[in-house]
Amino acid sequence: MATTENPLIARTIDAILRAEGGYVNDPLDAGGETNYGITVAVARANGYTGPMRELPVAVARAIYTARYITEPKFDQVLALHAGIGAEMIDTGVNMGPHRAAEFLQRWLNGFNDTGTRYPALFVDGRLGAQSLGALASFLKWRGQDGATVLLRALNGLQAARYLEITEANKTQRRFLFGWIKERVTM
């Protein structure tokens, strides 16, 4: 682990590495060959050319930080609320950052009372100043209860998405129990 790594980010990546485990090459897994949860396609897109079995953990951490935390602005969510940020990062790793951001935008719109607490968000799966501002306003308005309810809501969409995946592709059903057990947490 790099000594300059933000402690919240480091703990979040540590949790993801524990959930993802090491090298896997299950022919039935739609994610394909992975190590530390990093797919071969993502590793190659980020400049790693070696065998996946030998992917250094430092490379996995760097990919997680750049692609799943900093680029989608989940580090800024983490700064607003550690639990929500960690949930966004974990969902982004498992379903893509776009999907995680979309889940957050949808719920913030849904929880916007009469639409007067903050501007309505365009659900585009990209976090910008308006989405981050809406989250900050929501948390200020609803406090810890709001954070708890938002986490439940995000996990609910995540669980529903896993079910949709397995309904569309029955070969993925063998992973459903583990996804819910390891990824949909409170």
C-alpha positions, 0 to 999 in steps of 0.5 A, a space after each residue: 500500500 502506498 504511504 500517500 494513499 488517503 486512509 479512507 480510500 485505502 480502507 475501502 480498497 482493502 475491503 474490496 480486495 478482501 471481497 474480490 479475493 485473488 486470481 479467478 478464471 471461471 469460464 462461467 463468470 461473465 467477468 472473465 479472468 480476474 485478479 483482485 477483482 480486476 478483469 483482464 480487459 480492465 488491466 489491459 486498458 490500464 497498461 498491464 500486459 503481464 499474466 493476470 495470475 501475476 498482477 501485482 496488488 499495487 497495480 490493482 490498487 492503482 486501477 481501483 483508485 484511478 478508474 473506480 474512485 477518482 475518475 467517477 468522483 466517488 472520492 468526493 462522495 467518500 468525503 461527504 459520507 464514508 459509508 455512502 462513498 464506500 458503497 458507491 465505490 464497491 457498486 462501481 467496481 462490481 457493476 461499473 461506475 456509471 451504474 453506481 452513479 445512476 443509482 445515486 442520482 435516481 435515489 436523490 431525485 426520489 428523495 427530493 421531497 417536493 422537489 424543492 430541497 435541491 435541483 432535480 438531477 439529470 440521470 446520466 450516470 456521471 457525478 458532477 457539481 450538481 449531483 454532489 451538491 444534491 447529496 450534500 444538501 440531502 445529507 444536511 437535510 436528513 442527517 444520519 437517518 438520511 444516510 442510513 436510508 440512502 444506503 438501504 436504497 442503494 443496496 436495494 437497487 444493487 440487489 435488484 440489478 443482480 437479480 435482473 442479471 441472473 434472470 437475463 442470463 441463467 448461467 450467472 445464477 451460481 454467483 447470485 447468493 455470493 453477490 448478495 452475501 458479499 456486496 449487498 451489506 448494511 
